[in-house]
Amino acid sequence: MTFPYFACPASRRAGVFAGLLLTAAATLTPAAAHAQKYITAAGLRLGGGQYGLTVQQKILPKATLEGLALASSREISATVLAERHFGILGPSLNYYLGAGGHLGHHKDDGTFGGFDAIIGAEYKVAFVPLVLSVDFKPTVEINSADWARFPTAFSVRYIIIKEKTSFLGGIFDGKDKKKSKPKKKEKGKGGGLFDF
């Protein structure tokens, strides 16, 4: 009896090992207050024997939806992933975890689908509207010759809509950060249930 990890090719074992390393790093790294510097970014993705397009759209303060349109020599597929971002060293460098699903068509097997997980790291290049990322995206396949896949990929995205941030956390904004004193209530006014 052979353990499935050792029965798969060396390239898959390397992908699994890389994913475990990314998971360990993600678990041990503290999260920062802000996790990313853009609202919408789109670009190219290459890896796992596939190439295609990637689009990320921020939907919550630390969450995105990512859409992938991928192609290889014998198949095409579309994937949607919900991802949660965690800051590593401020908003320029972060890691993300997510899950989703995909549908596609293979020349030999016909239509297939499956479930995806993803773990990755991304870096917002300073002074340029580009985001570089690397990820590990294992999949469980339905109606395919492969029961699972373990691809890694590299993406370059152009920031279409950027997050409004202040330079160096607002140090030079000229606004006084001290809390203002609450105003005193006038006598004879207030006391009502909805008076604030």
MDTraj code that builds the backbone (N, CA, C; nanometers):
import mdtraj as md
import numpy as np

residues = "MET THR PHE PRO TYR PHE ALA CYS PRO ALA SER ARG ARG ALA GLY VAL PHE ALA GLY LEU LEU LEU THR ALA ALA ALA THR LEU THR PRO ALA ALA ALA HIS ALA GLN LYS TYR ILE THR ALA ALA GLY LEU ARG LEU GLY GLY GLY GLN TYR GLY LEU THR VAL GLN GLN LYS ILE LEU PRO LYS ALA THR LEU GLU GLY LEU ALA LEU ALA SER SER ARG GLU ILE SER ALA THR VAL LEU ALA GLU ARG HIS PHE GLY ILE LEU GLY PRO SER LEU ASN TYR TYR LEU GLY ALA GLY GLY HIS LEU GLY HIS HIS LYS ASP ASP GLY THR PHE GLY GLY PHE ASP ALA ILE ILE GLY ALA GLU TYR LYS VAL ALA PHE VAL PRO LEU VAL LEU SER VAL ASP PHE LYS PRO THR VAL GLU ILE ASN SER ALA ASP TRP ALA ARG PHE PRO THR ALA PHE SER VAL ARG TYR ILE ILE ILE LYS GLU LYS THR SER PHE LEU GLY GLY ILE PHE ASP GLY LYS ASP LYS LYS LYS SER LYS PRO LYS LYS LYS GLU LYS GLY LYS GLY GLY GLY LEU PHE ASP PHE".split()
xyz = np.array([
    [0.0849, -0.1183, 0.0000],
    [0.0000, 0.0000, 0.0000],
    [0.0895, 0.1247, 0.0000],
    [0.0626, 0.2151, -0.0929],
    [0.1432, 0.3366, -0.1059],
    [0.0617, 0.4568, -0.0622],
    [0.1238, 0.5421, 0.0192],
    [0.0581, 0.6652, 0.0603],
    [0.0418, 0.7550, -0.0621],
    [-0.0776, 0.8155, -0.0867],
    [-0.1022, 0.8916, -0.2100],
    [-0.0020, 1.0038, -0.2364],
    [0.0531, 1.0627, -0.1310],
    [0.1494, 1.1721, -0.1506],
    [0.2724, 1.1227, -0.2277],
    [0.3205, 1.0037, -0.1927],
    [0.4407, 0.9508, -0.2562],
    [0.4119, 0.8889, -0.3924],
    [0.2858, 0.8583, -0.4211],
    [0.2490, 0.7993, -0.5495],
    [0.2386, 0.9042, -0.6595],
    [0.2233, 1.0316, -0.6238],
    [0.2086, 1.1353, -0.7257],
    [0.3468, 1.1806, -0.7738],
    [0.3535, 1.2420, -0.8919],
    [0.4831, 1.2853, -0.9480],
    [0.5531, 1.3880, -0.8584],
    [0.6832, 1.4014, -0.8807],
    [0.7645, 1.4931, -0.7993],
    [0.7153, 1.6366, -0.8076],
    [0.6657, 1.6796, -0.9240],
    [0.6171, 1.8175, -0.9373],
    [0.4965, 1.8423, -0.8477],
    [0.4111, 1.7432, -0.8329],
    [0.2959, 1.7593, -0.7428],
    [0.3406, 1.7604, -0.5982],
    [0.4368, 1.6755, -0.5640],
    [0.4882, 1.6752, -0.4264],
    [0.5498, 1.8101, -0.3933],
    [0.6203, 1.8702, -0.4881],
    [0.6805, 2.0024, -0.4657],
    [0.5718, 2.1068, -0.4442],
    [0.4620, 2.0980, -0.5204],
    [0.3507, 2.1919, -0.5037],
    [0.2851, 2.1775, -0.3678],
    [0.2664, 2.0529, -0.3232],
    [0.2078, 2.0279, -0.1909],
    [0.2995, 2.0827, -0.0833],
    [0.4300, 2.0583, -0.0966],
    [0.5264, 2.1075, 0.0016],
    [0.5258, 2.2598, 0.0064],
    [0.5220, 2.3252, -0.1108],
    [0.5186, 2.4717, -0.1155],
    [0.3919, 2.5236, -0.0487],
    [0.2813, 2.4565, -0.0720],
    [0.1556, 2.4971, -0.0089],
    [0.1601, 2.4848, 0.1417],
    [0.2213, 2.3768, 0.1913],
    [0.2342, 2.3597, 0.3358],
    [0.3224, 2.4684, 0.3957],
    [0.4303, 2.5056, 0.3263],
    [0.5167, 2.6140, 0.3744],
    [0.4421, 2.7470, 0.3791],
    [0.3643, 2.7766, 0.2725],
    [0.2869, 2.9010, 0.2711],
    [0.1828, 2.9014, 0.3827],
    [0.1191, 2.7871, 0.4070],
    [0.0195, 2.7776, 0.5138],
    [0.0846, 2.8021, 0.6489],
    [0.2010, 2.7420, 0.6717],
    [0.2712, 2.7624, 0.7987],
    [0.3115, 2.9078, 0.8161],
    [0.3621, 2.9700, 0.7112],
    [0.4010, 3.1113, 0.7189],
    [0.2800, 3.1990, 0.7441],
    [0.1688, 3.1683, 0.6786],
    [0.0467, 3.2475, 0.6958],
    [-0.0069, 3.2368, 0.8375],
    [0.0041, 3.1197, 0.8969],
    [-0.0468, 3.0987, 1.0318],
    [0.0375, 3.1712, 1.1357],
    [0.1667, 3.1790, 1.1135],
    [0.2578, 3.2369, 1.2123],
    [0.2794, 3.3863, 1.1980],
    [0.2271, 3.4475, 1.0920],
    [0.2494, 3.5888, 1.0668],
    [0.1349, 3.6718, 1.1237],
    [0.1642, 3.7761, 1.2036],
    [0.0568, 3.8593, 1.2576],
    [-0.0089, 3.9440, 1.1493],
    [-0.1366, 3.9722, 1.1679],
    [-0.2116, 4.0518, 1.0707],
    [-0.1995, 4.1995, 1.1033],
    [-0.1861, 4.2821, 1.0008],
    [-0.1822, 4.4273, 1.0178],
    [-0.3227, 4.4833, 1.0019],
    [-0.3389, 4.6131, 1.0282],
    [-0.4711, 4.6737, 1.0244],
    [-0.5299, 4.6775, 0.8835],
    [-0.4503, 4.7100, 0.7832],
    [-0.4988, 4.7166, 0.6460],
    [-0.4334, 4.6062, 0.5656],
    [-0.5098, 4.5429, 0.4770],
    [-0.4552, 4.4267, 0.4083],
    [-0.4252, 4.4485, 0.2609],
    [-0.4694, 4.5554, 0.1992],
    [-0.4389, 4.5750, 0.0588],
    [-0.4557, 4.7212, 0.0205],
    [-0.3998, 4.7609, -0.0958],
    [-0.3994, 4.9006, -0.1374],
    [-0.4781, 4.9239, -0.2648],
    [-0.5725, 4.8396, -0.2992],
    [-0.6497, 4.8589, -0.4212],
    [-0.7921, 4.8085, -0.4043],
    [-0.8791, 4.8554, -0.4930],
    [-1.0179, 4.8090, -0.4947],
    [-1.0385, 4.7119, -0.6102],
    [-0.9870, 4.7455, -0.7289],
    [-0.9988, 4.6591, -0.8464],
    [-0.8635, 4.6470, -0.9152],
    [-0.8239, 4.5233, -0.9463],
    [-0.6986, 4.4986, -1.0181],
    [-0.7206, 4.3838, -1.1162],
    [-0.6601, 4.3948, -1.2341],
    [-0.6747, 4.2905, -1.3367],
    [-0.5414, 4.2695, -1.4061],
    [-0.5190, 4.1458, -1.4518],
    [-0.3926, 4.1184, -1.5191],
    [-0.3823, 3.9776, -1.5723],
    [-0.2569, 3.9297, -1.5790],
    [-0.2266, 3.7998, -1.6385],
    [-0.1799, 3.7015, -1.5319],
    [-0.2129, 3.5754, -1.5542],
    [-0.1751, 3.4669, -1.4633],
    [-0.1073, 3.3576, -1.5441],
    [0.0034, 3.3032, -1.4904],
    [0.0791, 3.1997, -1.5591],
    [0.1255, 3.0960, -1.4582],
    [0.0998, 2.9691, -1.4869],
    [0.1469, 2.8619, -1.3998],
    [0.0597, 2.7396, -1.4082],
    [0.1130, 2.6283, -1.3622],
    [0.0374, 2.5039, -1.3621],
    [0.0040, 2.4549, -1.5017],
    [0.0837, 2.4919, -1.6012],
    [0.0548, 2.4517, -1.7381],
    [-0.0582, 2.5303, -1.8016],
    [-0.1034, 2.6369, -1.7345],
    [-0.2129, 2.7194, -1.7855],
    [-0.1717, 2.8657, -1.7867],
    [-0.2414, 2.9436, -1.8672],
    [-0.2233, 3.0885, -1.8688],
    [-0.3615, 3.1497, -1.8839],
    [-0.3743, 3.2771, -1.8448],
    [-0.5049, 3.3395, -1.8571],
    [-0.5124, 3.4745, -1.7901],
    [-0.6357, 3.5130, -1.7605],
    [-0.6655, 3.6435, -1.7028],
    [-0.7104, 3.6279, -1.5584],
    [-0.6787, 3.7288, -1.4775],
    [-0.7223, 3.7331, -1.3384],
    [-0.7762, 3.8722, -1.3075],
    [-0.8879, 3.8778, -1.2353],
    [-0.9472, 4.0045, -1.1906],
    [-0.9815, 3.9905, -1.0433],
    [-0.9363, 4.0859, -0.9609],
    [-0.9718, 4.0888, -0.8192],
    [-1.0538, 4.2136, -0.7912],
    [-1.1651, 4.1953, -0.7193],
    [-1.2531, 4.3060, -0.6814],
    [-1.2726, 4.3019, -0.5304],
    [-1.2385, 4.4131, -0.4644],
    [-1.2571, 4.4228, -0.3199],
    [-1.4061, 4.4324, -0.2900],
    [-1.4563, 4.3469, -0.1996],
    [-1.5984, 4.3491, -0.1639],
    [-1.6208, 4.3860, -0.0179],
    [-1.5209, 4.3660, 0.0666],
    [-1.5237, 4.4025, 0.2082],
    [-1.3861, 4.4594, 0.2429],
    [-1.3683, 4.5211, 0.3599],
    [-1.2382, 4.5811, 0.3911],
    [-1.1184, 4.4880, 0.3735],
    [-1.1308, 4.3593, 0.4005],
    [-1.0176, 4.2674, 0.3855],
    [-1.0524, 4.1475, 0.2985],
    [-1.1524, 4.1596, 0.2126],
    [-1.1948, 4.0451, 0.1312],
    [-1.2127, 4.0853, -0.0148],
    [-1.1793, 3.9919, -0.1042],
    [-1.1957, 4.0136, -0.2481],
    [-1.2654, 3.8934, -0.3111],
    [-1.3221, 3.9186, -0.4272],
    [-1.3650, 3.8119, -0.5172],
    [-1.2658, 3.8122, -0.6314],
    [-1.2165, 3.6942, -0.6674],
    [-1.1238, 3.6842, -0.7797],
    [-1.1841, 3.5947, -0.8861],
    [-1.1804, 3.6416, -1.0092],
    [-1.2245, 3.5628, -1.1228],
    [-1.1055, 3.5268, -1.2091],
    [-1.0992, 3.4003, -1.2512],
    [-0.9906, 3.3525, -1.3361],
    [-1.0487, 3.2935, -1.4639],
    [-0.9932, 3.3300, -1.5765],
    [-1.0252, 3.2682, -1.7052],
    [-0.8957, 3.2058, -1.7542],
    [-0.8887, 3.0722, -1.7551],
    [-0.7636, 3.0021, -1.7822],
    [-0.7752, 2.9122, -1.9042],
    [-0.6626, 2.8936, -1.9715],
    [-0.6576, 2.8063, -2.0889],
    [-0.5252, 2.7305, -2.0892],
    [-0.5291, 2.6107, -2.1448],
    [-0.4083, 2.5327, -2.1697],
    [-0.4238, 2.4702, -2.3076],
    [-0.3344, 2.3825, -2.3450],
    [-0.3388, 2.3258, -2.4802],
    [-0.4639, 2.2422, -2.5048],
    [-0.5242, 2.1845, -2.3993],
    [-0.6371, 2.0949, -2.4209],
    [-0.7630, 2.1337, -2.3442],
    [-0.7597, 2.2455, -2.2674],
    [-0.8796, 2.2817, -2.1911],
    [-0.8888, 2.4311, -2.1660],
    [-1.0117, 2.4725, -2.1340],
    [-1.0384, 2.6086, -2.0888],
    [-1.1225, 2.5971, -1.9621],
    [-1.1103, 2.6966, -1.8731],
    [-1.1892, 2.6938, -1.7494],
    [-1.2081, 2.8342, -1.6947],
    [-1.3088, 2.8463, -1.6095],
    [-1.3370, 2.9717, -1.5393],
    [-1.3529, 2.9398, -1.3914],
    [-1.2921, 3.0231, -1.3067],
    [-1.2917, 3.0002, -1.1624],
    [-1.3338, 3.1277, -1.0906],
    [-1.4100, 3.1132, -0.9821],
    [-1.4442, 3.2252, -0.8941],
    [-1.4007, 3.1867, -0.7537],
    [-1.3266, 3.2776, -0.6881],
    [-1.2729, 3.2538, -0.5548],
    [-1.3065, 3.3703, -0.4628],
    [-1.3469, 3.3405, -0.3411],
    [-1.3618, 3.4415, -0.2360],
    [-1.2350, 3.4341, -0.1522],
    [-1.1701, 3.5488, -0.1301],
    [-1.0405, 3.5497, -0.0623],
    [-1.0394, 3.6483, 0.0537],
    [-0.9723, 3.6099, 0.1620],
    [-0.9547, 3.6943, 0.2802],
    [-0.8075, 3.7326, 0.2866],
    [-0.7781, 3.8629, 0.2937],
    [-0.6413, 3.9147, 0.2918],
    [-0.5952, 3.9503, 0.4333],
    [-0.4673, 3.9240, 0.4598],
    [-0.4046, 3.9534, 0.5892],
    [-0.2738, 4.0272, 0.5628],
    [-0.2558, 4.1433, 0.6262],
    [-0.1333, 4.2205, 0.6070],
    [-0.0140, 4.1539, 0.6726],
    [0.1011, 4.1627, 0.6075],
    [0.2246, 4.1106, 0.6656],
    [0.3091, 4.2274, 0.7155],
    [0.3442, 4.3187, 0.6254],
    [0.4226, 4.4367, 0.6614],
    [0.3501, 4.5601, 0.6110],
    [0.2338, 4.5871, 0.6624],
    [0.1542, 4.6986, 0.6138],
    [0.0727, 4.6582, 0.4922],
    [0.0147, 4.7570, 0.4226],
    [-0.0744, 4.7244, 0.3111],
    [-0.0049, 4.6830, 0.1823],
    [0.1258, 4.6990, 0.1702],
    [0.1944, 4.6651, 0.0453],
    [0.2214, 4.5158, 0.0303],
    [0.2373, 4.4450, 0.1394],
    [0.2672, 4.3018, 0.1347],
    [0.1651, 4.2285, 0.2194],
    [0.0949, 4.1335, 0.1592],
    [-0.0021, 4.0566, 0.2355],
    [-0.0136, 3.9152, 0.1817],
    [-0.0762, 3.8313, 0.2607],
    [-0.1073, 3.6961, 0.2155],
    [-0.2585, 3.6805, 0.2171],
    [-0.3076, 3.5816, 0.1455],
    [-0.4520, 3.5615, 0.1393],
    [-0.4847, 3.4132, 0.1329],
    [-0.6038, 3.3828, 0.1836],
    [-0.6592, 3.2474, 0.1834],
    [-0.7964, 3.2561, 0.1196],
    [-0.8377, 3.1504, 0.0515],
    [-0.9701, 3.1550, -0.0085],
    [-1.0174, 3.0205, -0.0579],
    [-1.1403, 3.0222, -0.1094],
    [-1.2018, 2.9013, -0.1637],
    [-1.3022, 2.9413, -0.2700],
    [-1.3356, 2.8453, -0.3558],
    [-1.4330, 2.8717, -0.4612],
    [-1.4557, 2.7490, -0.5461],
    [-1.4927, 2.7726, -0.6706],
    [-1.5210, 2.6621, -0.7608],
    [-1.4885, 2.6984, -0.9043],
    [-1.4884, 2.5966, -0.9904],
    [-1.4574, 2.6204, -1.1310],
    [-1.5394, 2.5284, -1.2215],
    [-1.5553, 2.5726, -1.3454],
    [-1.6171, 2.4951, -1.4530],
    [-1.5265, 2.5068, -1.5745],
    [-1.5258, 2.4013, -1.6558],
    [-1.4417, 2.4068, -1.7744],
    [-1.4778, 2.3019, -1.8762],
    [-1.4013, 2.3010, -1.9848],
    [-1.4219, 2.2023, -2.0909],
    [-1.2862, 2.1490, -2.1353],
    [-1.2728, 2.0162, -2.1358],
    [-1.1508, 1.9489, -2.1785],
    [-1.1790, 1.8805, -2.3124],
    [-1.0848, 1.8855, -2.4051],
    [-1.1055, 1.8280, -2.5393],
    [-1.1356, 1.6790, -2.5350],
    [-1.0769, 1.6065, -2.4386],
    [-1.0981, 1.4618, -2.4312],
    [-1.2107, 1.4232, -2.3363],
    [-1.2190, 1.4878, -2.2206],
    [-1.3134, 1.4482, -2.1162],
    [-1.4465, 1.5222, -2.1215],
    [-1.4545, 1.6316, -2.1954],
    [-1.5771, 1.7102, -2.2001],
    [-1.5846, 1.8083, -2.0846],
    [-1.7064, 1.8376, -2.0421],
    [-1.7279, 1.9363, -1.9354],
    [-1.6865, 1.8794, -1.8002],
    [-1.6194, 1.9623, -1.7210],
    [-1.5778, 1.9227, -1.5865],
    [-1.5976, 2.0394, -1.4918],
    [-1.5871, 2.0124, -1.3640],
    [-1.5993, 2.1156, -1.2619],
    [-1.5191, 2.0751, -1.1408],
    [-1.5303, 2.1546, -1.0362],
    [-1.4595, 2.1193, -0.9141],
    [-1.4570, 2.2301, -0.8118],
    [-1.3903, 2.2011, -0.7040],
    [-1.3781, 2.2943, -0.5923],
    [-1.2327, 2.3352, -0.5777],
    [-1.2108, 2.4607, -0.5421],
    [-1.0766, 2.5170, -0.5330],
    [-1.0509, 2.5736, -0.3936],
    [-0.9259, 2.5664, -0.3529],
    [-0.8779, 2.6394, -0.2360],
    [-0.7580, 2.7199, -0.2865],
    [-0.7228, 2.8264, -0.2164],
    [-0.6079, 2.9061, -0.2595],
    [-0.5382, 2.9657, -0.1387],
    [-0.4064, 2.9698, -0.1456],
    [-0.3255, 3.0432, -0.0491],
    [-0.2160, 3.1118, -0.1298],
    [-0.1964, 3.2394, -0.1029],
    [-0.0984, 3.3135, -0.1819],
    [-0.0437, 3.4328, -0.1075],
    [0.0528, 3.4966, -0.1698],
    [0.1120, 3.6192, -0.1170],
    [0.1190, 3.7196, -0.2309],
    [0.0925, 3.8475, -0.1985],
    [0.0984, 3.9502, -0.3020],
    [0.1717, 4.0733, -0.2516],
    [0.2338, 4.1436, -0.3467],
    [0.3117, 4.2622, -0.3156],
    [0.2693, 4.3751, -0.4083],
    [0.2323, 4.4899, -0.3524],
    [0.2011, 4.6103, -0.4295],
    [0.3331, 4.6826, -0.4529],
    [0.3741, 4.6909, -0.5799],
    [0.5011, 4.7542, -0.6152],
    [0.4934, 4.9034, -0.5835],
    [0.5957, 4.9567, -0.5164],
    [0.5987, 5.0978, -0.4777],
    [0.6038, 5.1889, -0.5997],
    [0.5230, 5.2943, -0.5984],
    [0.5190, 5.4009, -0.7000],
    [0.4723, 5.3550, -0.8384],
    [0.4279, 5.2324, -0.8511],
    [0.3795, 5.1790, -0.9785],
    [0.2466, 5.1080, -0.9509],
    [0.1448, 5.1235, -1.0358],
    [0.0149, 5.0597, -1.0084],
    [0.0121, 4.9112, -1.0462],
    [0.1060, 4.8342, -0.9913],
    [0.1132, 4.6909, -1.0201],
    [0.1134, 4.6104, -0.8913],
    [0.0499, 4.4931, -0.8967],
    [0.0493, 4.3977, -0.7865],
    [0.1067, 4.2666, -0.8394],
    [0.2088, 4.2134, -0.7721],
    [0.2687, 4.0853, -0.8076],
    [0.2246, 3.9821, -0.7053],
    [0.1856, 3.8637, -0.7506],
    [0.1441, 3.7611, -0.6554],
    [0.1880, 3.6235, -0.7002],
    [0.2028, 3.5363, -0.6023],
    [0.2319, 3.3952, -0.6251],
    [0.1343, 3.3170, -0.5371],
    [0.0813, 3.2074, -0.5907],
    [-0.0161, 3.1323, -0.5121],
    [-0.0088, 2.9829, -0.5389],
    [-0.0697, 2.9088, -0.4490],
    [-0.0861, 2.7637, -0.4579],
    [-0.2370, 2.7395, -0.4554],
    [-0.2910, 2.6751, -0.5605],
    [-0.4367, 2.6600, -0.5741],
    [-0.4736, 2.5133, -0.5987],
    [-0.4805, 2.4323, -0.4906],
    [-0.5202, 2.2932, -0.5100],
    [-0.6683, 2.2840, -0.5471],
    [-0.7018, 2.1849, -0.6300],
    [-0.8402, 2.1653, -0.6724],
    [-0.8805, 2.0196, -0.6575],
    [-1.0080, 1.9973, -0.6349],
    [-1.0686, 1.8652, -0.6397],
    [-1.1549, 1.8648, -0.7645],
    [-1.1323, 1.7688, -0.8519],
    [-1.1983, 1.7657, -0.9827],
    [-1.3192, 1.6718, -0.9846],
    [-1.4212, 1.7114, -1.0581],
    [-1.5402, 1.6297, -1.0799],
    [-1.5547, 1.6105, -1.2306],
    [-1.5734, 1.4864, -1.2741],
    [-1.5892, 1.4506, -1.4154],
    [-1.4635, 1.4856, -1.4965],
    [-1.3477, 1.4519, -1.4394],
    [-1.2206, 1.4778, -1.5056],
    [-1.1304, 1.3561, -1.4900],
    [-1.0314, 1.3410, -1.5775],
    [-0.9363, 1.2311, -1.5664],
    [-0.8503, 1.2454, -1.4404],
    [-0.8265, 1.3691, -1.3954],
    [-0.7522, 1.3944, -1.2717],
    [-0.8507, 1.4063, -1.1563],
    [-0.8188, 1.3444, -1.0439],
    [-0.9055, 1.3589, -0.9266],
    [-0.8716, 1.4848, -0.8484],
    [-0.7477, 1.5318, -0.8628],
    [-0.7047, 1.6543, -0.7942],
    [-0.5872, 1.7143, -0.8695],
    [-0.5698, 1.8438, -0.8530],
    [-0.4561, 1.9138, -0.9128],
    [-0.3942, 2.0041, -0.8060],
    [-0.2642, 2.0302, -0.8203],
    [-0.1925, 2.1098, -0.7211],
    [-0.1051, 2.2154, -0.7893],
    [-0.1645, 2.3070, -0.8667],
    [-0.0816, 2.4041, -0.9395],
    [-0.0382, 2.5233, -0.8547],
    [0.0769, 2.5766, -0.8896],
    [0.1217, 2.7047, -0.8373],
    [0.1243, 2.8015, -0.9555],
    [0.1100, 2.9306, -0.9280],
    [0.1040, 3.0273, -1.0377],
    [0.1594, 3.1619, -0.9936],
    [0.1940, 3.2410, -1.0917],
    [0.2434, 3.3784, -1.0730],
    [0.1495, 3.4716, -1.1484],
    [0.1096, 3.5825, -1.0848],
    [0.0196, 3.6793, -1.1484],
    [0.0767, 3.8196, -1.1410],
    [0.0497, 3.8968, -1.2449],
    [0.0812, 4.0398, -1.2481],
    [-0.0506, 4.1109, -1.2764],
    [-0.0921, 4.2004, -1.1853],
    [-0.2182, 4.2725, -1.2023],
    [-0.1921, 4.4226, -1.2052],
    [-0.2667, 4.4909, -1.2905],
    [-0.2634, 4.6370, -1.2979],
    [-0.3773, 4.6894, -1.2113],
    [-0.3498, 4.7879, -1.1276],
    [-0.4529, 4.8439, -1.0398],
    [-0.5389, 4.9402, -1.1205],
    [-0.6648, 4.9048, -1.1358],
    [-0.7598, 4.9870, -1.2106],
    [-0.8201, 5.0941, -1.1189],
    [-0.8626, 5.0540, -0.9990],
    [-0.9160, 5.1477, -0.8994],
    [-0.8357, 5.1272, -0.7722],
    [-0.7636, 5.2336, -0.7278],
    [-0.6811, 5.2174, -0.6089],
    [-0.7523, 5.2663, -0.4839],
    [-0.7083, 5.2137, -0.3714],
    [-0.7610, 5.2501, -0.2408],
    [-0.7062, 5.3868, -0.2038],
    [-0.7884, 5.4714, -0.1482],
    [-0.7401, 5.6018, -0.1048],
    [-0.6686, 5.5841, 0.0280],
    [-0.5393, 5.6170, 0.0266],
    [-0.4584, 5.6101, 0.1479],
    [-0.3826, 5.7412, 0.1619],
    [-0.3429, 5.7718, 0.2837],
    [-0.2662, 5.8933, 0.3061],
    [-0.1184, 5.8593, 0.3154],
    [-0.0340, 5.9547, 0.2789],
    [0.1100, 5.9351, 0.2774],
    [0.1629, 5.9153, 0.4186],
    [0.2348, 5.8072, 0.4436],
    [0.2932, 5.7734, 0.5736],
    [0.1912, 5.7784, 0.6866],
    [0.0722, 5.7251, 0.6583],
    [-0.0296, 5.7156, 0.7626],
    [-0.0882, 5.8484, 0.8045],
    [-0.0757, 5.9522, 0.7224],
    [-0.1364, 6.0811, 0.7540],
    [-0.0504, 6.1727, 0.8378],
    [0.0786, 6.1452, 0.8507],
    [0.1673, 6.2279, 0.9325],
    [0.1717, 6.3714, 0.8800],
    [0.1694, 6.3862, 0.7466],
    [0.1835, 6.5191, 0.6872],
    [0.0506, 6.5766, 0.6372],
    [-0.0597, 6.5245, 0.6861],
    [-0.1903, 6.5733, 0.6414],
    [-0.2258, 6.7105, 0.6988],
    [-0.1602, 6.7526, 0.8069],
    [-0.1874, 6.8831, 0.8654],
    [-0.3079, 6.8848, 0.9579],
    [-0.3668, 6.7710, 0.9802],
    [-0.4826, 6.7647, 1.0696],
    [-0.4343, 6.7332, 1.2097],
    [-0.4986, 6.7967, 1.3084],
    [-0.4638, 6.7706, 1.4472],
    [-0.5318, 6.6405, 1.4882],
    [-0.4527, 6.5434, 1.5327],
    [-0.5059, 6.4121, 1.5665],
    [-0.5610, 6.4066, 1.7089],
    [-0.5456, 6.5162, 1.7863],
    [-0.5944, 6.5147, 1.9239],
    [-0.7460, 6.5139, 1.9236],
    [-0.7999, 6.4441, 2.0202],
    [-0.9454, 6.4380, 2.0311],
    [-0.9972, 6.5715, 2.0822],
    [-1.1036, 6.6178, 2.0216],
    [-1.1631, 6.7427, 2.0684],
    [-1.2492, 6.7160, 2.1909],
    [-1.2572, 6.8177, 2.2749],
    [-1.3360, 6.8036, 2.3973],
    [-1.4840, 6.8066, 2.3621],
    [-1.5641, 6.7252, 2.4311],
    [-1.7076, 6.7277, 2.4029],
    [-1.7676, 6.8618, 2.4437],
    [-1.8655, 6.9060, 2.3648],
    [-1.9315, 7.0331, 2.3939],
    [-2.0228, 7.0177, 2.5140],
    [-2.0283, 7.1262, 2.5920],
    [-2.1160, 7.1256, 2.7088],
    [-2.2595, 7.1460, 2.6635],
    [-2.3501, 7.0762, 2.7292],
    [-2.4919, 7.0908, 2.6960],
    [-2.5443, 7.2186, 2.7596],
    [-2.6324, 7.2831, 2.6868],
    [-2.6962, 7.4025, 2.7417],
    [-2.7999, 7.3612, 2.8436],
    [-2.8140, 7.4436, 2.9479],
    [-2.9125, 7.4124, 3.0511],
    [-3.0516, 7.4261, 2.9940],
    [-3.1364, 7.3371, 3.0350],
    [-3.2758, 7.3433, 2.9919],
    [-3.3016, 7.2674, 2.8629],
    [-3.1964, 7.2255, 2.7966],
    [-3.2134, 7.1498, 2.6731],
    [-3.1626, 7.0091, 2.6938],
    [-3.2078, 6.9179, 2.6160],
    [-3.1637, 6.7806, 2.6241],
    [-3.2481, 6.7021, 2.7209],
    [-3.1974, 6.5920, 2.7634],
    [-3.2707, 6.5077, 2.8562],
    [-3.3682, 6.4143, 2.7870],
    [-3.3888, 6.4337, 2.6559],
    [-3.4805, 6.3474, 2.5831],
    [-3.4161, 6.2130, 2.5539],
    [-3.4966, 6.1163, 2.5244],
    [-3.4478, 5.9819, 2.4994],
    [-3.3567, 5.9753, 2.3780],
    [-3.3859, 6.0552, 2.2730],
    [-3.3080, 6.0482, 2.1507],
    [-3.2167, 6.1686, 2.1318],
    [-3.1895, 6.2449, 2.2349],
    [-3.0963, 6.3577, 2.2265],
    [-2.9542, 6.3052, 2.2413],
    [-2.8700, 6.3409, 2.1465],
    [-2.7306, 6.2947, 2.1524],
    [-2.6384, 6.4129, 2.1599],
])
top = md.Topology()
chain = top.add_chain()
for i, resn in enumerate(residues, 1):
    res = top.add_residue(resn, chain, resSeq=i)
    for name in ("N", "CA", "C"):
        top.add_atom(name, md.element.get_by_symbol(name[0]), res)
traj = md.Trajectory(xyz[None], top)
